[in-house]
Amino acid sequence: MDSACRSGTCGTCRVKLKNGKVRMPVQDALSDADRGDDYILACQAGPEGDVALEA
């Protein structure tokens, strides 16, 4: 997956989380609407079990 900053600030790795749960220490590149629509930043999101992404 493309990623420019690897720190959660640029948003090039933004992807929709279809299933599961992740932890993300930094979400600066996500708007409130993105978070509400289940978008994550793949560069630094840590899965908590099985996850499915829309890529």
mmCIF file as Biopython writes it, N, C-alpha, C and O atoms, coordinates in Angstrom:
data_model
#
loop_
_atom_site.group_PDB
_atom_site.id
_atom_site.type_symbol
_atom_site.label_atom_id
_atom_site.label_alt_id
_atom_site.label_comp_id
_atom_site.label_asym_id
_atom_site.label_entity_id
_atom_site.label_seq_id
_atom_site.pdbx_PDB_ins_code
_atom_site.Cartn_x
_atom_site.Cartn_y
_atom_site.Cartn_z
_atom_site.occupancy
_atom_site.B_iso_or_equiv
_atom_site.auth_seq_id
_atom_site.auth_asym_id
_atom_site.pdbx_PDB_model_num
ATOM 1   N N  . MET A ? 1  ? 0.827   -1.168  0.000  1.0 0.0 1  A 1 
ATOM 2   C CA . MET A ? 1  ? 0.000   0.000   0.000  1.0 0.0 1  A 1 
ATOM 3   C C  . MET A ? 1  ? 0.881   1.244   0.000  1.0 0.0 1  A 1 
ATOM 4   O O  . MET A ? 1  ? 1.892   1.290   0.701  1.0 0.0 1  A 1 
ATOM 5   N N  . ASP A ? 2  ? 0.507   2.243   -0.776 1.0 0.0 2  A 1 
ATOM 6   C CA . ASP A ? 2  ? 1.277   3.478   -0.793 1.0 0.0 2  A 1 
ATOM 7   C C  . ASP A ? 2  ? 1.261   4.140   0.567  1.0 0.0 2  A 1 
ATOM 8   O O  . ASP A ? 2  ? 0.249   4.138   1.268  1.0 0.0 2  A 1 
ATOM 9   N N  . SER A ? 3  ? 2.401   4.708   0.927  1.0 0.0 3  A 1 
ATOM 10  C CA . SER A ? 3  ? 2.525   5.437   2.179  1.0 0.0 3  A 1 
ATOM 11  C C  . SER A ? 3  ? 3.682   6.404   2.037  1.0 0.0 3  A 1 
ATOM 12  O O  . SER A ? 3  ? 4.795   5.998   1.701  1.0 0.0 3  A 1 
ATOM 13  N N  . ALA A ? 4  ? 3.434   7.666   2.288  1.0 0.0 4  A 1 
ATOM 14  C CA . ALA A ? 4  ? 4.496   8.650   2.150  1.0 0.0 4  A 1 
ATOM 15  C C  . ALA A ? 4  ? 5.169   8.962   3.491  1.0 0.0 4  A 1 
ATOM 16  O O  . ALA A ? 4  ? 6.396   8.973   3.584  1.0 0.0 4  A 1 
ATOM 17  N N  . CYS A ? 5  ? 4.373   9.214   4.516  1.0 0.0 5  A 1 
ATOM 18  C CA . CYS A ? 5  ? 4.954   9.696   5.773  1.0 0.0 5  A 1 
ATOM 19  C C  . CYS A ? 5  ? 5.241   8.594   6.788  1.0 0.0 5  A 1 
ATOM 20  O O  . CYS A ? 5  ? 6.165   8.730   7.590  1.0 0.0 5  A 1 
ATOM 21  N N  . ARG A ? 6  ? 4.483   7.525   6.772  1.0 0.0 6  A 1 
ATOM 22  C CA . ARG A ? 6  ? 4.575   6.417   7.734  1.0 0.0 6  A 1 
ATOM 23  C C  . ARG A ? 6  ? 4.338   6.853   9.179  1.0 0.0 6  A 1 
ATOM 24  O O  . ARG A ? 6  ? 4.712   6.148   10.116 1.0 0.0 6  A 1 
ATOM 25  N N  . SER A ? 7  ? 3.719   8.014   9.351  1.0 0.0 7  A 1 
ATOM 26  C CA . SER A ? 7  ? 3.469   8.488   10.712 1.0 0.0 7  A 1 
ATOM 27  C C  . SER A ? 7  ? 2.020   8.896   10.936 1.0 0.0 7  A 1 
ATOM 28  O O  . SER A ? 7  ? 1.684   9.407   12.004 1.0 0.0 7  A 1 
ATOM 29  N N  . GLY A ? 8  ? 1.155   8.679   9.946  1.0 0.0 8  A 1 
ATOM 30  C CA . GLY A ? 8  ? -0.261  8.976   10.112 1.0 0.0 8  A 1 
ATOM 31  C C  . GLY A ? 8  ? -0.654  10.407  9.856  1.0 0.0 8  A 1 
ATOM 32  O O  . GLY A ? 8  ? -1.711  10.852  10.303 1.0 0.0 8  A 1 
ATOM 33  N N  . THR A ? 9  ? 0.189   11.142  9.136  1.0 0.0 9  A 1 
ATOM 34  C CA . THR A ? 9  ? -0.116  12.555  8.921  1.0 0.0 9  A 1 
ATOM 35  C C  . THR A ? 9  ? -0.407  12.946  7.477  1.0 0.0 9  A 1 
ATOM 36  O O  . THR A ? 9  ? -0.940  14.032  7.247  1.0 0.0 9  A 1 
ATOM 37  N N  . CYS A ? 10 ? -0.079  12.107  6.491  1.0 0.0 10 A 1 
ATOM 38  C CA . CYS A ? 10 ? -0.279  12.526  5.093  1.0 0.0 10 A 1 
ATOM 39  C C  . CYS A ? 10 ? -1.565  11.981  4.469  1.0 0.0 10 A 1 
ATOM 40  O O  . CYS A ? 10 ? -2.158  12.643  3.617  1.0 0.0 10 A 1 
ATOM 41  N N  . GLY A ? 11 ? -2.003  10.799  4.872  1.0 0.0 11 A 1 
ATOM 42  C CA . GLY A ? 11 ? -3.249  10.239  4.371  1.0 0.0 11 A 1 
ATOM 43  C C  . GLY A ? 11 ? -3.165  9.428   3.097  1.0 0.0 11 A 1 
ATOM 44  O O  . GLY A ? 11 ? -4.203  8.981   2.610  1.0 0.0 11 A 1 
ATOM 45  N N  . THR A ? 12 ? -1.972  9.207   2.520  1.0 0.0 12 A 1 
ATOM 46  C CA . THR A ? 12 ? -1.889  8.431   1.282  1.0 0.0 12 A 1 
ATOM 47  C C  . THR A ? 12 ? -2.234  6.964   1.491  1.0 0.0 12 A 1 
ATOM 48  O O  . THR A ? 12 ? -2.554  6.265   0.529  1.0 0.0 12 A 1 
ATOM 49  N N  . CYS A ? 13 ? -2.176  6.490   2.719  1.0 0.0 13 A 1 
ATOM 50  C CA . CYS A ? 13 ? -2.470  5.078   3.002  1.0 0.0 13 A 1 
ATOM 51  C C  . CYS A ? 13 ? -3.900  4.882   3.517  1.0 0.0 13 A 1 
ATOM 52  O O  . CYS A ? 13 ? -4.237  3.802   4.003  1.0 0.0 13 A 1 
ATOM 53  N N  . ARG A ? 14 ? -4.727  5.900   3.416  1.0 0.0 14 A 1 
ATOM 54  C CA . ARG A ? 14 ? -6.112  5.828   3.915  1.0 0.0 14 A 1 
ATOM 55  C C  . ARG A ? 14 ? -6.871  4.712   3.206  1.0 0.0 14 A 1 
ATOM 56  O O  . ARG A ? 14 ? -6.889  4.643   1.977  1.0 0.0 14 A 1 
ATOM 57  N N  . VAL A ? 15 ? -7.491  3.848   3.988  1.0 0.0 15 A 1 
ATOM 58  C CA . VAL A ? 15 ? -8.221  2.704   3.442  1.0 0.0 15 A 1 
ATOM 59  C C  . VAL A ? 15 ? -9.420  2.418   4.350  1.0 0.0 15 A 1 
ATOM 60  O O  . VAL A ? 15 ? -9.404  2.710   5.546  1.0 0.0 15 A 1 
ATOM 61  N N  . LYS A ? 16 ? -10.448 1.845   3.750  1.0 0.0 16 A 1 
ATOM 62  C CA . LYS A ? 16 ? -11.674 1.560   4.508  1.0 0.0 16 A 1 
ATOM 63  C C  . LYS A ? 16 ? -11.559 0.221   5.232  1.0 0.0 16 A 1 
ATOM 64  O O  . LYS A ? 16 ? -11.208 -0.797  4.637  1.0 0.0 16 A 1 
ATOM 65  N N  . LEU A ? 17 ? -11.861 0.247   6.520  1.0 0.0 17 A 1 
ATOM 66  C CA . LEU A ? 17 ? -11.890 -0.958  7.337  1.0 0.0 17 A 1 
ATOM 67  C C  . LEU A ? 17 ? -13.266 -1.585  7.192  1.0 0.0 17 A 1 
ATOM 68  O O  . LEU A ? 17 ? -14.269 -0.991  7.588  1.0 0.0 17 A 1 
ATOM 69  N N  . LYS A ? 18 ? -13.316 -2.784  6.625  1.0 0.0 18 A 1 
ATOM 70  C CA . LYS A ? 18 ? -14.597 -3.463  6.400  1.0 0.0 18 A 1 
ATOM 71  C C  . LYS A ? 18 ? -15.016 -4.312  7.590  1.0 0.0 18 A 1 
ATOM 72  O O  . LYS A ? 18 ? -16.202 -4.404  7.905  1.0 0.0 18 A 1 
ATOM 73  N N  . ASN A ? 19 ? -14.054 -4.926  8.245  1.0 0.0 19 A 1 
ATOM 74  C CA . ASN A ? 19 ? -14.311 -5.827  9.372  1.0 0.0 19 A 1 
ATOM 75  C C  . ASN A ? 19 ? -13.171 -5.755  10.355 1.0 0.0 19 A 1 
ATOM 76  O O  . ASN A ? 19 ? -12.022 -5.549  9.963  1.0 0.0 19 A 1 
ATOM 77  N N  . GLY A ? 20 ? -13.472 -5.921  11.624 1.0 0.0 20 A 1 
ATOM 78  C CA . GLY A ? 20 ? -12.439 -6.000  12.635 1.0 0.0 20 A 1 
ATOM 79  C C  . GLY A ? 20 ? -12.183 -4.678  13.318 1.0 0.0 20 A 1 
ATOM 80  O O  . GLY A ? 20 ? -12.934 -3.715  13.167 1.0 0.0 20 A 1 
ATOM 81  N N  . LYS A ? 21 ? -11.093 -4.659  14.081 1.0 0.0 21 A 1 
ATOM 82  C CA . LYS A ? 21 ? -10.752 -3.491  14.879 1.0 0.0 21 A 1 
ATOM 83  C C  . LYS A ? 21 ? -9.247  -3.264  14.819 1.0 0.0 21 A 1 
ATOM 84  O O  . LYS A ? 21 ? -8.466  -4.215  14.816 1.0 0.0 21 A 1 
ATOM 85  N N  . VAL A ? 22 ? -8.848  -1.994  14.770 1.0 0.0 22 A 1 
ATOM 86  C CA . VAL A ? 22 ? -7.433  -1.633  14.789 1.0 0.0 22 A 1 
ATOM 87  C C  . VAL A ? 22 ? -7.201  -0.562  15.847 1.0 0.0 22 A 1 
ATOM 88  O O  . VAL A ? 22 ? -8.132  0.124   16.269 1.0 0.0 22 A 1 
ATOM 89  N N  . ARG A ? 23 ? -5.951  -0.428  16.266 1.0 0.0 23 A 1 
ATOM 90  C CA . ARG A ? 23 ? -5.566  0.677   17.142 1.0 0.0 23 A 1 
ATOM 91  C C  . ARG A ? 23 ? -4.655  1.601   16.328 1.0 0.0 23 A 1 
ATOM 92  O O  . ARG A ? 23 ? -3.771  1.141   15.604 1.0 0.0 23 A 1 
ATOM 93  N N  . MET A ? 24 ? -4.882  2.891   16.458 1.0 0.0 24 A 1 
ATOM 94  C CA . MET A ? 24 ? -4.092  3.868   15.714 1.0 0.0 24 A 1 
ATOM 95  C C  . MET A ? 24 ? -3.666  4.993   16.653 1.0 0.0 24 A 1 
ATOM 96  O O  . MET A ? 24 ? -4.499  5.798   17.073 1.0 0.0 24 A 1 
ATOM 97  N N  . PRO A ? 25 ? -2.392  5.054   16.983 1.0 0.0 25 A 1 
ATOM 98  C CA . PRO A ? 25 ? -1.935  6.109   17.880 1.0 0.0 25 A 1 
ATOM 99  C C  . PRO A ? 25 ? -2.056  7.509   17.266 1.0 0.0 25 A 1 
ATOM 100 O O  . PRO A ? 25 ? -2.270  8.480   17.992 1.0 0.0 25 A 1 
ATOM 101 N N  . VAL A ? 26 ? -1.922  7.625   15.945 1.0 0.0 26 A 1 
ATOM 102 C CA . VAL A ? 26 ? -2.008  8.924   15.279 1.0 0.0 26 A 1 
ATOM 103 C C  . VAL A ? 26 ? -3.054  8.840   14.180 1.0 0.0 26 A 1 
ATOM 104 O O  . VAL A ? 26 ? -3.016  7.937   13.344 1.0 0.0 26 A 1 
ATOM 105 N N  . GLN A ? 27 ? -3.989  9.785   14.183 1.0 0.0 27 A 1 
ATOM 106 C CA . GLN A ? 27 ? -5.050  9.812   13.169 1.0 0.0 27 A 1 
ATOM 107 C C  . GLN A ? 27 ? -5.174  11.200  12.551 1.0 0.0 27 A 1 
ATOM 108 O O  . GLN A ? 27 ? -6.245  11.573  12.073 1.0 0.0 27 A 1 
ATOM 109 N N  . ASP A ? 28 ? -4.094  11.960  12.559 1.0 0.0 28 A 1 
ATOM 110 C CA . ASP A ? 28 ? -4.126  13.352  12.118 1.0 0.0 28 A 1 
ATOM 111 C C  . ASP A ? 28 ? -4.653  13.528  10.693 1.0 0.0 28 A 1 
ATOM 112 O O  . ASP A ? 28 ? -5.286  14.542  10.398 1.0 0.0 28 A 1 
ATOM 113 N N  . ALA A ? 29 ? -4.409  12.575  9.815  1.0 0.0 29 A 1 
ATOM 114 C CA . ALA A ? 29 ? -4.813  12.708  8.409  1.0 0.0 29 A 1 
ATOM 115 C C  . ALA A ? 29 ? -6.275  12.337  8.166  1.0 0.0 29 A 1 
ATOM 116 O O  . ALA A ? 29 ? -6.756  12.454  7.039  1.0 0.0 29 A 1 
ATOM 117 N N  . LEU A ? 30 ? -6.991  11.891  9.202  1.0 0.0 30 A 1 
ATOM 118 C CA . LEU A ? 30 ? -8.391  11.505  9.051  1.0 0.0 30 A 1 
ATOM 119 C C  . LEU A ? 30 ? -9.313  12.597  9.584  1.0 0.0 30 A 1 
ATOM 120 O O  . LEU A ? 30 ? -9.095  13.131  10.671 1.0 0.0 30 A 1 
ATOM 121 N N  . SER A ? 31 ? -10.334 12.918  8.814  1.0 0.0 31 A 1 
ATOM 122 C CA . SER A ? 31 ? -11.349 13.852  9.293  1.0 0.0 31 A 1 
ATOM 123 C C  . SER A ? 31 ? -12.336 13.106  10.186 1.0 0.0 31 A 1 
ATOM 124 O O  . SER A ? 31 ? -12.317 11.877  10.252 1.0 0.0 31 A 1 
ATOM 125 N N  . ASP A ? 32 ? -13.185 13.843  10.860 1.0 0.0 32 A 1 
ATOM 126 C CA . ASP A ? 32 ? -14.230 13.205  11.669 1.0 0.0 32 A 1 
ATOM 127 C C  . ASP A ? 32 ? -15.125 12.344  10.786 1.0 0.0 32 A 1 
ATOM 128 O O  . ASP A ? 32 ? -15.558 11.268  11.200 1.0 0.0 32 A 1 
ATOM 129 N N  . ALA A ? 33 ? -15.406 12.818  9.561  1.0 0.0 33 A 1 
ATOM 130 C CA . ALA A ? 33 ? -16.235 12.048  8.625  1.0 0.0 33 A 1 
ATOM 131 C C  . ALA A ? 33 ? -15.536 10.751  8.223  1.0 0.0 33 A 1 
ATOM 132 O O  . ALA A ? 33 ? -16.179 9.705   8.135  1.0 0.0 33 A 1 
ATOM 133 N N  . ASP A ? 34 ? -14.215 10.810  7.977  1.0 0.0 34 A 1 
ATOM 134 C CA . ASP A ? 34 ? -13.445 9.599   7.649  1.0 0.0 34 A 1 
ATOM 135 C C  . ASP A ? 34 ? -13.560 8.573   8.772  1.0 0.0 34 A 1 
ATOM 136 O O  . ASP A ? 34 ? -13.828 7.396   8.527  1.0 0.0 34 A 1 
ATOM 137 N N  . ARG A ? 35 ? -13.355 9.027   9.996  1.0 0.0 35 A 1 
ATOM 138 C CA . ARG A ? 35 ? -13.431 8.113   11.149 1.0 0.0 35 A 1 
ATOM 139 C C  . ARG A ? 35 ? -14.822 7.516   11.265 1.0 0.0 35 A 1 
ATOM 140 O O  . ARG A ? 35 ? -14.972 6.329   11.556 1.0 0.0 35 A 1 
ATOM 141 N N  . GLY A ? 36 ? -15.841 8.337   11.036 1.0 0.0 36 A 1 
ATOM 142 C CA . GLY A ? 36 ? -17.216 7.863   11.101 1.0 0.0 36 A 1 
ATOM 143 C C  . GLY A ? 36 ? -17.555 6.860   10.018 1.0 0.0 36 A 1 
ATOM 144 O O  . GLY A ? 36 ? -18.438 6.019   10.190 1.0 0.0 36 A 1 
ATOM 145 N N  . ASP A ? 37 ? -16.838 6.953   8.883  1.0 0.0 37 A 1 
ATOM 146 C CA . ASP A ? 37 ? -17.046 6.020   7.772  1.0 0.0 37 A 1 
ATOM 147 C C  . ASP A ? 37 ? -16.081 4.846   7.814  1.0 0.0 37 A 1 
ATOM 148 O O  . ASP A ? 37 ? -15.951 4.118   6.830  1.0 0.0 37 A 1 
ATOM 149 N N  . ASP A ? 38 ? -15.404 4.650   8.941  1.0 0.0 38 A 1 
ATOM 150 C CA . ASP A ? 38 ? -14.503 3.510   9.186  1.0 0.0 38 A 1 
ATOM 151 C C  . ASP A ? 38 ? -13.249 3.504   8.325  1.0 0.0 38 A 1 
ATOM 152 O O  . ASP A ? 38 ? -12.772 2.436   7.942  1.0 0.0 38 A 1 
ATOM 153 N N  . TYR A ? 39 ? -12.704 4.678   8.014  1.0 0.0 39 A 1 
ATOM 154 C CA . TYR A ? 39 ? -11.412 4.736   7.332  1.0 0.0 39 A 1 
ATOM 155 C C  . TYR A ? 39 ? -10.302 4.671   8.365  1.0 0.0 39 A 1 
ATOM 156 O O  . TYR A ? 39 ? -10.437 5.179   9.479  1.0 0.0 39 A 1 
ATOM 157 N N  . ILE A ? 40 ? -9.195  4.033   7.976  1.0 0.0 40 A 1 
ATOM 158 C CA . ILE A ? 40 ? -8.024  3.922   8.839  1.0 0.0 40 A 1 
ATOM 159 C C  . ILE A ? 40 ? -6.798  4.345   8.039  1.0 0.0 40 A 1 
ATOM 160 O O  . ILE A ? 40 ? -6.871  4.545   6.827  1.0 0.0 40 A 1 
ATOM 161 N N  . LEU A ? 41 ? -5.685  4.476   8.727  1.0 0.0 41 A 1 
ATOM 162 C CA . LEU A ? 41 ? -4.398  4.765   8.095  1.0 0.0 41 A 1 
ATOM 163 C C  . LEU A ? 41 ? -3.552  3.505   8.189  1.0 0.0 41 A 1 
ATOM 164 O O  . LEU A ? 41 ? -3.029  3.175   9.253  1.0 0.0 41 A 1 
ATOM 165 N N  . ALA A ? 42 ? -3.421  2.807   7.074  1.0 0.0 42 A 1 
ATOM 166 C CA . ALA A ? 42 ? -2.765  1.497   7.063  1.0 0.0 42 A 1 
ATOM 167 C C  . ALA A ? 42 ? -1.294  1.551   7.457  1.0 0.0 42 A 1 
ATOM 168 O O  . ALA A ? 42 ? -0.742  0.543   7.897  1.0 0.0 42 A 1 
ATOM 169 N N  . CYS A ? 43 ? -0.647  2.709   7.307  1.0 0.0 43 A 1 
ATOM 170 C CA . CYS A ? 43 ? 0.785   2.786   7.607  1.0 0.0 43 A 1 
ATOM 171 C C  . CYS A ? 43 ? 1.092   2.531   9.071  1.0 0.0 43 A 1 
ATOM 172 O O  . CYS A ? 43 ? 2.191   2.086   9.401  1.0 0.0 43 A 1 
ATOM 173 N N  . GLN A ? 44 ? 0.144   2.804   9.953  1.0 0.0 44 A 1 
ATOM 174 C CA . GLN A ? 44 ? 0.446   2.636   11.368 1.0 0.0 44 A 1 
ATOM 175 C C  . GLN A ? 44 ? -0.704  2.072   12.191 1.0 0.0 44 A 1 
ATOM 176 O O  . GLN A ? 44 ? -0.664  2.121   13.420 1.0 0.0 44 A 1 
ATOM 177 N N  . ALA A ? 45 ? -1.719  1.544   11.537 1.0 0.0 45 A 1 
ATOM 178 C CA . ALA A ? 45 ? -2.818  0.906   12.246 1.0 0.0 45 A 1 
ATOM 179 C C  . ALA A ? 45 ? -2.412  -0.522  12.632 1.0 0.0 45 A 1 
ATOM 180 O O  . ALA A ? 45 ? -1.969  -1.302  11.789 1.0 0.0 45 A 1 
ATOM 181 N N  . GLY A ? 46 ? -2.568  -0.845  13.898 1.0 0.0 46 A 1 
ATOM 182 C CA . GLY A ? 46 ? -2.237  -2.179  14.371 1.0 0.0 46 A 1 
ATOM 183 C C  . GLY A ? 46 ? -3.507  -3.003  14.537 1.0 0.0 46 A 1 
ATOM 184 O O  . GLY A ? 46 ? -4.396  -2.613  15.295 1.0 0.0 46 A 1 
ATOM 185 N N  . PRO A ? 47 ? -3.611  -4.148  13.835 1.0 0.0 47 A 1 
ATOM 186 C CA . PRO A ? 47 ? -4.826  -4.946  13.937 1.0 0.0 47 A 1 
ATOM 187 C C  . PRO A ? 47 ? -4.975  -5.573  15.318 1.0 0.0 47 A 1 
ATOM 188 O O  . PRO A ? 47 ? -3.998  -5.979  15.947 1.0 0.0 47 A 1 
ATOM 189 N N  . GLU A ? 48 ? -6.210  -5.640  15.766 1.0 0.0 48 A 1 
ATOM 190 C CA . GLU A ? 48 ? -6.539  -6.347  17.007 1.0 0.0 48 A 1 
ATOM 191 C C  . GLU A ? 48 ? -7.380  -7.560  16.620 1.0 0.0 48 A 1 
ATOM 192 O O  . GLU A ? 48 ? -8.594  -7.583  16.824 1.0 0.0 48 A 1 
ATOM 193 N N  . GLY A ? 49 ? -6.718  -8.555  16.062 1.0 0.0 49 A 1 
ATOM 194 C CA . GLY A ? 49 ? -7.385  -9.743  15.549 1.0 0.0 49 A 1 
ATOM 195 C C  . GLY A ? 49 ? -7.484  -9.667  14.035 1.0 0.0 49 A 1 
ATOM 196 O O  . GLY A ? 49 ? -6.756  -8.909  13.394 1.0 0.0 49 A 1 
ATOM 197 N N  . ASP A ? 50 ? -8.380  -10.449 13.472 1.0 0.0 50 A 1 
ATOM 198 C CA . ASP A ? 50 ? -8.566  -10.484 12.015 1.0 0.0 50 A 1 
ATOM 199 C C  . ASP A ? 50 ? -9.253  -9.209  11.539 1.0 0.0 50 A 1 
ATOM 200 O O  . ASP A ? 50 ? -10.189 -8.722  12.173 1.0 0.0 50 A 1 
ATOM 201 N N  . VAL A ? 51 ? -8.779  -8.677  10.420 1.0 0.0 51 A 1 
ATOM 202 C CA . VAL A ? 51 ? -9.402  -7.501  9.817  1.0 0.0 51 A 1 
ATOM 203 C C  . VAL A ? 51 ? -9.575  -7.721  8.319  1.0 0.0 51 A 1 
ATOM 204 O O  . VAL A ? 51 ? -8.873  -8.531  7.714  1.0 0.0 51 A 1 
ATOM 205 N N  . ALA A ? 52 ? -10.516 -6.993  7.730  1.0 0.0 52 A 1 
ATOM 206 C CA . ALA A ? 52 ? -10.703 -6.995  6.283  1.0 0.0 52 A 1 
ATOM 207 C C  . ALA A ? 52 ? -10.728 -5.542  5.838  1.0 0.0 52 A 1 
ATOM 208 O O  . ALA A ? 52 ? -11.382 -4.705  6.461  1.0 0.0 52 A 1 
ATOM 209 N N  . LEU A ? 53 ? -10.007 -5.244  4.750  1.0 0.0 53 A 1 
ATOM 210 C CA . LEU A ? 53 ? -9.919  -3.903  4.208  1.0 0.0 53 A 1 
ATOM 211 C C  . LEU A ? 53 ? -10.508 -3.855  2.815  1.0 0.0 53 A 1 
ATOM 212 O O  . LEU A ? 53 ? -10.522 -4.859  2.102  1.0 0.0 53 A 1 
ATOM 213 N N  . GLU A ? 54 ? -10.990 -2.694  2.431  1.0 0.0 54 A 1 
ATOM 214 C CA . GLU A ? 54 ? -11.440 -2.467  1.060  1.0 0.0 54 A 1 
ATOM 215 C C  . GLU A ? 54 ? -10.292 -1.771  0.350  1.0 0.0 54 A 1 
ATOM 216 O O  . GLU A ? 54 ? -10.037 -0.589  0.579  1.0 0.0 54 A 1 
ATOM 217 N N  . ALA A ? 55 ? -9.613  -2.491  -0.495 1.0 0.0 55 A 1 
ATOM 218 C CA . ALA A ? 55 ? -8.429  -1.911  -1.146 1.0 0.0 55 A 1 
ATOM 219 C C  . ALA A ? 55 ? -8.549  -1.944  -2.659 1.0 0.0 55 A 1 
ATOM 220 O O  . ALA A ? 55 ? -7.641  -1.497  -3.361 1.0 0.0 55 A 1 
#
